[in-house]
Amino acid sequence: MKEPSSTELDDLLRKS
């Protein structure tokens, strides 16, 4: 299981 990076999560939210 890969740990979700804060940057990845933030990117998904910002991309939305």
PDBQT receptor file of N, H, CA, C and O in Angstrom, charges set to zero:
ATOM      1  N   MET A   1       0.851  -1.216   0.000  1.00  0.00    +0.000 N 
ATOM      2  CA  MET A   1       0.000   0.000   0.000  1.00  0.00    +0.000 C 
ATOM      3  C   MET A   1       0.874   1.249   0.000  1.00  0.00    +0.000 C 
ATOM      4  O   MET A   1       1.755   1.405   0.846  1.00  0.00    +0.000 OA
ATOM      5  N   LYS A   2       0.627   2.105  -0.927  1.00  0.00    +0.000 N 
ATOM      6  H   LYS A   2      -0.088   1.978  -1.614  1.00  0.00    +0.000 HD
ATOM      7  CA  LYS A   2       1.422   3.339  -1.004  1.00  0.00    +0.000 C 
ATOM      8  C   LYS A   2       0.805   4.425  -0.128  1.00  0.00    +0.000 C 
ATOM      9  O   LYS A   2      -0.408   4.639  -0.137  1.00  0.00    +0.000 OA
ATOM     10  N   GLU A   3       1.645   5.090   0.610  1.00  0.00    +0.000 N 
ATOM     11  H   GLU A   3       2.630   4.916   0.618  1.00  0.00    +0.000 HD
ATOM     12  CA  GLU A   3       1.125   6.145   1.475  1.00  0.00    +0.000 C 
ATOM     13  C   GLU A   3       0.842   7.400   0.649  1.00  0.00    +0.000 C 
ATOM     14  O   GLU A   3       1.724   7.876  -0.065  1.00  0.00    +0.000 OA
ATOM     15  N   PRO A   4      -0.357   7.934   0.735  1.00  0.00    +0.000 N 
ATOM     16  CA  PRO A   4      -0.741   9.124  -0.027  1.00  0.00    +0.000 C 
ATOM     17  C   PRO A   4       0.043  10.362   0.400  1.00  0.00    +0.000 C 
ATOM     18  O   PRO A   4       0.051  10.728   1.575  1.00  0.00    +0.000 OA
ATOM     19  N   SER A   5       0.685  10.985  -0.544  1.00  0.00    +0.000 N 
ATOM     20  H   SER A   5       0.679  10.687  -1.499  1.00  0.00    +0.000 HD
ATOM     21  CA  SER A   5       1.458  12.185  -0.217  1.00  0.00    +0.000 C 
ATOM     22  C   SER A   5       0.540  13.397  -0.133  1.00  0.00    +0.000 C 
ATOM     23  O   SER A   5      -0.446  13.498  -0.863  1.00  0.00    +0.000 OA
ATOM     24  N   SER A   6       0.873  14.298   0.750  1.00  0.00    +0.000 N 
ATOM     25  H   SER A   6       1.674  14.217   1.343  1.00  0.00    +0.000 HD
ATOM     26  CA  SER A   6       0.045  15.489   0.921  1.00  0.00    +0.000 C 
ATOM     27  C   SER A   6      -0.053  16.246  -0.403  1.00  0.00    +0.000 C 
ATOM     28  O   SER A   6      -1.078  16.853  -0.714  1.00  0.00    +0.000 OA
ATOM     29  N   THR A   7       1.027  16.196  -1.168  1.00  0.00    +0.000 N 
ATOM     30  H   THR A   7       1.859  15.702  -0.915  1.00  0.00    +0.000 HD
ATOM     31  CA  THR A   7       1.029  16.893  -2.456  1.00  0.00    +0.000 C 
ATOM     32  C   THR A   7       0.050  16.239  -3.423  1.00  0.00    +0.000 C 
ATOM     33  O   THR A   7      -0.642  16.919  -4.179  1.00  0.00    +0.000 OA
ATOM     34  N   GLU A   8       0.003  14.928  -3.388  1.00  0.00    +0.000 N 
ATOM     35  H   GLU A   8       0.565  14.375  -2.773  1.00  0.00    +0.000 HD
ATOM     36  CA  GLU A   8      -0.914  14.210  -4.292  1.00  0.00    +0.000 C 
ATOM     37  C   GLU A   8      -2.360  14.525  -3.936  1.00  0.00    +0.000 C 
ATOM     38  O   GLU A   8      -3.174  14.811  -4.814  1.00  0.00    +0.000 OA
ATOM     39  N   LEU A   9      -2.673  14.471  -2.658  1.00  0.00    +0.000 N 
ATOM     40  H   LEU A   9      -2.012  14.238  -1.945  1.00  0.00    +0.000 HD
ATOM     41  CA  LEU A   9      -4.039  14.746  -2.214  1.00  0.00    +0.000 C 
ATOM     42  C   LEU A   9      -4.405  16.190  -2.550  1.00  0.00    +0.000 C 
ATOM     43  O   LEU A   9      -5.495  16.469  -3.048  1.00  0.00    +0.000 OA
ATOM     44  N   ASP A  10      -3.491  17.086  -2.273  1.00  0.00    +0.000 N 
ATOM     45  H   ASP A  10      -2.605  16.859  -1.869  1.00  0.00    +0.000 HD
ATOM     46  CA  ASP A  10      -3.747  18.497  -2.547  1.00  0.00    +0.000 C 
ATOM     47  C   ASP A  10      -3.930  18.719  -4.042  1.00  0.00    +0.000 C 
ATOM     48  O   ASP A  10      -4.773  19.512  -4.461  1.00  0.00    +0.000 OA
ATOM     49  N   ASP A  11      -3.148  18.027  -4.832  1.00  0.00    +0.000 N 
ATOM     50  H   ASP A  11      -2.463  17.382  -4.492  1.00  0.00    +0.000 HD
ATOM     51  CA  ASP A  11      -3.243  18.168  -6.286  1.00  0.00    +0.000 C 
ATOM     52  C   ASP A  11      -4.615  17.726  -6.775  1.00  0.00    +0.000 C 
ATOM     53  O   ASP A  11      -5.212  18.371  -7.637  1.00  0.00    +0.000 OA
ATOM     54  N   LEU A  12      -5.107  16.635  -6.228  1.00  0.00    +0.000 N 
ATOM     55  H   LEU A  12      -4.623  16.111  -5.528  1.00  0.00    +0.000 HD
ATOM     56  CA  LEU A  12      -6.425  16.138  -6.628  1.00  0.00    +0.000 C 
ATOM     57  C   LEU A  12      -7.491  17.166  -6.277  1.00  0.00    +0.000 C 
ATOM     58  O   LEU A  12      -8.405  17.415  -7.063  1.00  0.00    +0.000 OA
ATOM     59  N   LEU A  13      -7.376  17.752  -5.117  1.00  0.00    +0.000 N 
ATOM     60  H   LEU A  13      -6.633  17.550  -4.478  1.00  0.00    +0.000 HD
ATOM     61  CA  LEU A  13      -8.370  18.736  -4.686  1.00  0.00    +0.000 C 
ATOM     62  C   LEU A  13      -8.263  19.994  -5.542  1.00  0.00    +0.000 C 
ATOM     63  O   LEU A  13      -9.275  20.579  -5.928  1.00  0.00    +0.000 OA
ATOM     64  N   ARG A  14      -7.051  20.401  -5.831  1.00  0.00    +0.000 N 
ATOM     65  H   ARG A  14      -6.229  19.926  -5.517  1.00  0.00    +0.000 HD
ATOM     66  CA  ARG A  14      -6.859  21.615  -6.630  1.00  0.00    +0.000 C 
ATOM     67  C   ARG A  14      -7.265  21.389  -8.085  1.00  0.00    +0.000 C 
ATOM     68  O   ARG A  14      -7.757  22.299  -8.753  1.00  0.00    +0.000 OA
ATOM     69  N   LYS A  15      -7.052  20.171  -8.564  1.00  0.00    +0.000 N 
ATOM     70  H   LYS A  15      -6.652  19.433  -8.022  1.00  0.00    +0.000 HD
ATOM     71  CA  LYS A  15      -7.387  19.858  -9.953  1.00  0.00    +0.000 C 
ATOM     72  C   LYS A  15      -8.907  19.873 -10.151  1.00  0.00    +0.000 C 
ATOM     73  O   LYS A  15      -9.409  20.124 -11.247  1.00  0.00    +0.000 OA
ATOM     74  N   SER A  16      -9.608  19.600  -9.074  1.00  0.00    +0.000 N 
ATOM     75  H   SER A  16      -9.200  19.396  -8.184  1.00  0.00    +0.000 HD
ATOM     76  CA  SER A  16     -11.059  19.514  -9.154  1.00  0.00    +0.000 C 
ATOM     77  C   SER A  16     -11.629  20.840  -9.535  1.00  0.00    +0.000 C 
ATOM     78  O   SER A  16     -12.846  20.977  -9.657  1.00  0.00    +0.000 OA
TER      79      SER A  16
